[in-house]
Structures are given as C-alpha cells and as structure tokens.
C-alpha cells in the first residue's frame, strides 16, 4: 500500500528508538499475519494518526483487524492520548475499508475531494479515546 521507498523512513525512528511511533503485529497460527503503524499527529496535543493497517488476505474476516484497532486504542488511551484518526480513499475500491472503520466506532469527519488523484478523495475518520466521548 506504500511505495517501498517510503518504508525505510517510516521505520527508521522506531528501530533506533528516536520516535514515539507505534508499530504492532498480530500473530495467528504462530506467525505474523499483518501489521499496523501509527504516529502522533504533529502540532497537536494527544492526537494520533493510524497510517497503516493490513492483514494477510487469508486471515481477513476473523476479527483480527478489529482486535488490532482495540489494541492500539487501549494503548493510546492508557498513555493519556485523546484522539485517533485514520485516513483512507473515497473510491469504490476502499468501500470495505470505510465500512470497517465505521463498524469500529469511527465517524467520518472530513472529506477532501481529489486529494490522492482525480476521483480519489481523502476520507478522514475520527474517534475520541476518552470515556464518555462518542463520535
């Protein structure tokens, strides 16, 4: 989902422990079956952005993605963080992705038309992490 040339920069700070970024991996059948990547949103107080979440195709539909979201939300909540956002595309190819975020309690908060490419809107989903706050 990300061009390979971006991955070195994405993971470098995590590996040398100079960043607060969070990488997490679900395990099923004794093997890694996906990954997630989140970072604090610059110039905010307690807002994080989930930049990537992926699961091997043969493991989709087993609740692993939802468990990954709950893991990240709980980790951020425990650390006193406030908001988690996630961005995706508004094209038909990402319909299931948008449904996944809605099913996990995220509200569509913004849409920027033609952000990624012609016809490729950026859709931003939002969830408050503190108790008593609903989308």
N, C-alpha and C positions, 0 to 999 in steps of 0.2 A: 504494500500500500504506500510505502515511502520509497522514493528513489534510493538505491543503495548508497549513493554518495552522501546522503544525509545522515545515515546511521552512525558513522564514526563520531560526528559532532554530538549527536543525541546521547550517546552512551559514555563519552569520554569523561564528563564530570562525575557521573555516577561511579565509574570504575576507580577514579583517583580520589573519590570522596570529597570533591570540592563543590558539590551541589546538593540541594535538598530533593532533587528529582527522585521519583519512586518508580522502580521497575519491579514488576511482580509476575510470577509464572504459576499457572495452575498445573497440578500434576494429577494424572489419571492413568491407571494401569501401569504405574511405575515409571511414567515418562512425562516430560513437559509436553503439554498439548496446546499451549498458547502463550501469550504474553500481554502485559499491559504496561503503559508508560504514562506518567502524569508529572506535571511540574507546577510550581507556584506561578501564578499569573503576575507578571511584572507590574510594579507600581500599584499594588492592591494590598489590602490587609485581610489575609485569611482566605483568599480566593485561589482555587486550583483549577487546572485545565487537564482533562484526560485527553491526551493527544493520540493515543493508540490503544486499541484493544482488539485482539484477534485470537481465534480458536481454530485448530485444525478442523477441516470440513467434517470428517467422520465423527467428531466429538460435539458438533453443534446440536442443539435441541435437547441437551441433557441437563440444563440448568447451570452449566459451568460459567457462562457469561454473567448471569445474574449473581452467582456467588462471587465472581471477581469484582463486580460493582460493589456488593456489600462489603467485601474485604477492604477495598480502597476507601469507601465512605467511612467505615468504622475506624480505620487507621487515621484518617484525616480528622474525624470527629474527636477521637481520643487526644490528638495533638492540639485541639482547640481551634481547628480551622472552621471556616464558616460556610463556604460555597464551593460547589464543584460544577464546572461547566464542561460541555463536550460539544464539539463542532463536527458536522458531517455535511454531506452534499444533499441537495434537494432534488436529485434526479430520481427517476423510477428505479434505477439500479440500487439505490440506497433506501428504498421504501421499508424493507425489513429492518434495516439498521435504525431508522427513525422510530419504528414501532417498538423495537427493543428498548430504546431509551424511555419512551412513554410508559411502557409496561413496568419499568423500573423506577417510576415516580418522577421522571424529569419532565419539565414543562418547556415547550418551545418558546423561547424568549425573544429570539431575533432571527431575521432572515435578511441576508444581503444578496440582492439579485446579481447574478452573473459573476460572482466573486471568483470562482475557480476557473471558469471557462464559459464560453457562450452557452447559456441554458443551465449552467452549473452553480446554482445558488449555494451560499453558505448558510446552514441552518444551525443555530446555537441553542442548545438545551441547557437548562439550569435546574439546580436542586440546592436547597438550603440544608445544611448538615446539622443544625442545632435543633433540639427537641422543640416541638410546638410550632415549628415553621413549616408551612406546606407550600408547594409550588402554586 
